[in-house]
Structures are given as structure tokens and as C-alpha cells.
Amino acid sequence: MSNITNHPISGGRAVVECLKANNIKYVFGLIGSATMELFDALYDEKSITFIDVRDERTGTHMADAFARASGSIGVIIAGQNGPGATNLVTGVAQAKAAFSPLLSIAGAIATEHQGKDAFQEVDQQKLFEPITKKTFSIENTQSITEEMNKAIELSKNGKWGPVHVNIPRNVLAGTESYETFKNEIKIENKEIIKKDLKKIISLIEISKKPVIICGAGVKNTKTQDEIILLSKKLNIPIVSSAGHGDVISFEYKLYGGQMGPRGNVIASSLVKNADFILAIGTRLGFNSTFYSYDNISETAKIAQVDIDPIAIGRYFPIEVGIQNDVKIFLDSLIAETKNKVFNNNNEDWVQNFIKEKKNYYKKRDENADVNSKIIQPSGLFKELRDIMPKNSSITLDAGTLCLQATDEFNFFESKSLFTPLDFGLVGFSFAAGLGVKLAKPYSTVFSLMGDGGFGMTVSELSTAVHHKINTITIVMNNKSWGAEKAYQRDFYEERYIGADINSPPFHELAEIYGAKGYYVTELKNFKKAVIDALVCNKPAVINVEVDPKALYSFRKDSFKHRSR
């Protein structure tokens, strides 16, 4: 408990004391006149590092990725009401789609001015309600600690997600005495029903083609070891839901990588042909299935486990649904199978998978185009795959080149892949990489993105240099908005509009900011640039000219209405 309890302090100081009491170590933000008391209190708080950003949106991506990588709450502060708050919206919506434990805080106009069309007024309560688990608007200084603790607890209670808090400037400026800055909230876990476990075991016993699908719930509960133990015991292959290829180590022989329309053919084939699916910590959501039996077996019996009750059986009919924490479920199921001998009816299924997996990764290397004069994505990915350290983390954008990269890398530890997931956001990767690096300072962080996405967020080079956040950003420069240009090429008779981009030389721009810049036009020089970037001790930007024709239409299903 802080030694300033029971002494009058400002509302801004109370907010900082709540963050401190909840072990918040990093706060991202952009200062503004509406929250000066809060930032003035941060000035004195040595246990919290303030990362000043250049834009509230990109700062939110940093906080989002920091939260996902660390498992702690990511905090972003928009110092100004109105435009400062509205700039948060894209980042907060992204965090909601990623189920990220984000706390966003925005200044708000004084309570006496609300509803009077005051300067920079917008209804921030209604603005954030659709894109958060809950939005709080604190009405008086006395309630700051209670409301802040509710918001912090809610972001990680049950299914993770963003929570937003609006704090009027008069509430921050007011003074009050507080008894405590942290409320202890006891969370009671539900028990697993035994008959559900027995039903799952019986489905496994009769299955000849089973598969386990793991999602973010496995990463967030740090239950990779339990999943592998279960897989070995039951002799069942594992795949991941989209965007979570890092859920199990690449080195585990029964792990097949990411499933779905954007995953690899081996993992996807397992899910399409399975007769039993054990879905753990996953919604079986859009990017994994497109909500279509084109991407998941229509005849498979499904048992689904997720912390979110809404997710259970939402998109596909299930035989067994368990709404609970993934770790509690796995501990219970493993205990139930401990003394049981399984018949291994699925041995042919498993051996075929192992053989196909080996061939797939062999062909991935063989088919990589490393000889083309113009750099091809497959060649770039292979070179990077071969050189990146095992402890590396990767952030990706949306867009045609990053989608091609979805299953091109091998992840050896959990929480080493960070993508926009179902929000499909361009402009996420570079800023996200800065957040990941702060969460994992000993991990090498590679951020891949196109020239369009990097152009959106390049100003955060200033943040990276100022705070010595040394990531390696690889700009795959094809001089276009590649995904849209691919659709215009394939479905709109090459009637290109708004698809081509002119950008400054990003490698030179990086140097101007004080970072390290590299320009690569031939693949043979890429390896040298990466090796140098790994030891340059600065944020690095590698500007790589890639084939502008290497475009792929990922959502062909969306354009079936188009006749050629």
C-alpha cells in the first residue's frame, strides 16, 4: 500500500497510483492539455516508464502488442479529449479483434461543459462502447480508484479484451484522499463436469482421424506443455488457428502449423478430413474457417473449449462444449486419461500426416525462388527463415505480401508471432514490433510490412530512436497497395485506380531519424543487411525492392459475383 494513502492528492496522481499498484511498468501515450495532472504525476513515478509516441493510433498498437507479448495489461493514454481520443479508435478496435488486454485512457472535457458543443467535444462514451469490453466515464475524483481497478481487472477477467476509461479534466484536477489504490478481486473458477470429459475421451477412442486445434487461449494460459503431453498420450496431431502459428514449437513432430484459407495445406487438410476435432482456446473464427465447411470437416464431431461462453458452438455445431479456463480443462482431461490405455486407431492418419509434413517443408525450401533477378517473396522468406535467430519474434501487417508470409516462418517459442488477426489492419506491424521488443527485450524482433503500411507509421521511428527500441523492420516495397491491386488485376480488368504508391527512400529516411537504413535490390545482398542489422545496436529499416507483380488475391470468395 502506498504511503500517500489518506492524504489529499490530485485525481491525476490517483490514476498513476492505481497503475503502480497494479504493477504496470510501461505506459504509452501522447500528452495533451486535458490530462496534465496525470502526466505530471507520471513524471515523479520512477517505477513506470513512459513511452511518448507520435500518434495515438500507433501508440495503441504498441500497447496492444506489448500486452499480447507480456501477458500484462498494455496501457495507452490519449492526453487530449476529442481528436486525441478519436485517434485511439482504430487501435482499440484492433485490440478488440485480437482479444488483447488493453487499457486505453483518454482525457475528457470538464463535466460542466458536456453536451454544450464545447471545444473538442465528442461523445467518447458512445464512441468506444462498440469496440471495448466496457467503457467507463469517471464522474468524480473520489471514484477514480474504484473505477480504474474495475477497468484493469475486467481487461483480463475471462476473455481478454480492451477497456476504455474517459476522465474529465476537472476530475483529474480535483483532490481527494484514498484508503487504497488496489482492490483485491477474487475470481472463482467453474468446475469441469466429469461427464463432459468422459464424452470427449469416448469420442477420441472411436476416432480414426482426430486433430487438436489450438488458439490464443492456449498461448494466453501458457499451456503448450500440457497440449504436447496430451498430444503424445493420445497420438493426435495439432494445428493452430489462424494467426497463432507460434502456439506450439515448430520442432514438435505432431504439430502441423496454421490451418485455414491462409494457413498451410497440411494443417488445413487435417481439419478438412478429420472425424473428430478438439478445439481448445479457439472460436473457430473467420480467418480460420471463413465460417464454411470448405475449411473444416462437415462430418467431424467437435468438442470445443473456450473461456468465452459466446464462442461455444457459435459457428459450427458441437458434441461437447466446455466454457472454462484452458488450463483447468487440460489439467482435468490429462488427469482423466492418466491411467487409461488408448488403442491408437489413428496410427495410419498420424503416419501419413508426418510424411506429408516432411514433404511440405522440403518443398517449401525447394520451391522458394532465390534465383530471380527481381526479388520474389518466397526467396525473401527463405533467406530470412534461414538466418533469423531461434528466439526471434515476428510482427506482420495485413496485405498481400504479409499474407503470403503467414506460414513461411518457424516459431520455436510461444508468443513470437503477432498479427492484426481478424481486424486485417495495414499499418500495425512496425508499431507492434516496438511493443513486443519492450515486452521481450532479449528477443530479436522482425517487423514485416509493405511500403504502404510503413508509410502510414514511419513517424514512430522517432519513438524507436528516442527510447532505443531496436527492432528490424523489413519493408517489402512493391510500390503498391498490393492486395487491392491484385483484386483490380484479377477481377476488374486491370482498371487500376489508387493502387500505385510513390514513397521516399525509406532507408534514407531511417538514417535521418537516427536509425540504421539498408537498401536491397538483389536477394544476395539481403542476408548481409540482416546480419548487419542484428548487431547495429539501433532500430533498423531494410528497404527491399520486391517484384511488383508478385501479388495474390486472398479473398477470391468475395469476388465470385464478378464475371470475367
Phi, psi and omega in degrees: 000137183291150179280003177261009176296149179066017171238138181299129175224165179288159175299325178297319178293323179297321177299314181295320178296325176294317178298315179298315182296336178261019173062032174285125183256332180233139173230127177261148179176172177229123188292158177199161186292340183285345187229031185299325179296325179293311182291326177297324177290325177296329180304322183273347188268098185285344181279351180243127177266125179265122177257102181280130186249174182259348180206138183296326179297307182292328174298325178292322175298321177298313181294321178300308182293323175301316180296314181295320183287324186266335188079000175263171180284135173265134184241129175234136179240124169265111186290340183246137171291173178068247185299326177298318180290316182295331177294341178285337197303312182300316180293322179291318177299321176298316180295326178294317179296333181265001183051053184260136181281080184254138170245113176255136181235133178228142169294156179222159180295159180303144185302325182290344180261355185294138179079013183244019184054046181289168180302129179059033180271135170211150181285089185289334177297308181290330182298319186265345184304318182288345187243019179223164169294322176198148175242129179251141169236110186282129189264337180209161185296323183300327186272004184303309186295319180296313183290321178297317179293323175299316182295315181297315180295320184294327184298333181243004179273124183071222177291124181298157177175167183283146174230139183242143179232124172261132181230110179300150184297328178288332177290321177291327182279338181293163179241148183200158173258144183230142178280328181205160179245004177217130176260125177279120182244118181272128180253124180266128179270143177285153175273150176279133178282125185302320184294332176292320177296317180296324178294318178298316180297320179294323177293323177295318184297325182268354184282142173251345182220066182272157174211146174256128174254123180250137177240198183299333180300331177286317179297315186290335178263001178054049184248028179300319181296321179294320178297315180296318178301316179294317180299317179294316181298318185264352182058054183237130175293155179240140168231166177249155171289167185300137178084002183233042179296347179268009186293327178230147180299138177304332185284346180286124192295334181264016178258128186254359180090200187276137177268173168099180184302336181249008178267199180263163188291332182288309178298318181296321179296320177303314184288324180290332187249002183293153171254349173214132180237124173255103184263115187241118177067032180220146177276350193057048191282193191299306184294340178274327189230344191055020183055034188228143175287001169292341187238005179206144184298128180284337183261354183290141168281135184242129167248127186236134180235125178203150179289337184266116182298332181294331185287335188291113178068018185290321186251336181219143179299145183233155174272321180224133176233127180234115178264102183193170174296137184300319181295318178299317179297311184296318178300320181290317181291319179298318178297323182289333182263359190305313184256018184256140177257128181257150189278348182057052174294347188257018186299318179298318179301314182291315182295323177295319177300313182300318179295313181295322179298314180300316180294322181299311183289331174295315180291329178302319177286316183295324184273354178293128183274098181256003185250347181298141179297319175270131186296127177260146180306317183297322178291319178299314181296320180296315179300317181291321178301322184284336188253337187291139178299153183298331183273014185291151169245148182233134170246144181232153170267179161278184180106162190296321182287318179290328176292327174293336181275357190310315183240033183264353185239155182254123183253127186255351176217153181291155182059054175231005176232129183225119183228168176290349181054221191288352178279339174060043190271131170269137181099014183269322201296310184298310180297319178300321179300325178294319177294319179297318182297322177293325179285328184230071188298337182264004177262137171286130183246121175253129176246118180256135176198167176275175180291330178294311181295321180292323178299329178293329195236011188299334182297339179287357168303326177298317177297314182299315181292314183299320184260006178056047177264098192266091173252168177245114180257124179254110180269111178273096194266104177246010175059035180200163163277092197296318183296315181291323178295325177297319178293320178295325177291313190275334188233352184230034172053037177057033177274079188283128173218127178070010187268337185263143187235138168250125182234155173291164176292103188298329179294324177287322178298320178301317180297321178298323178287345183101007175269184178254131181242144179226143178239123184235122177244346178232140185300329182297339180266352183293315181301316180299319180295317180295315180302318179292319180297327181296336185239007186285344178062033175216161167301137184236143175234121177253109182270106187250122176281114179248163183302117180292348179266356183276066184246150182220134177273103184281329183254058179298332180297335181284346186241023179298336180288345183277128175263145180259000000 
